[in-house]
Amino acid sequence: MTDGVTLGSGINRQVAYIGDMSIKGVVATNLNNPRFNMKMLQNTRLNLVMNMADIVSRGIYSVIEIV
């Protein structure tokens, strides 16, 4: 299966897929170095991630409400 969420892909770790679908929100660039990727993710503003999650969840909710 290749449609699920790929945990750890931001820091070049291979972990099993989870679920049937996924929504990806890009918050930082891939620096092709696990150490630098981890540092980049640690320095990403939590507010950015929370705003993206809020927008995605409102979109999902509005679609479910219609169905």
Secondary structure, DSSP 4 states (H G I P E B T S, - for coil): --SSEETTGGGT----EESS-------S---S-HHHHHHHHHTS-HHHHHHHHHHHHHHHHHHHHH-
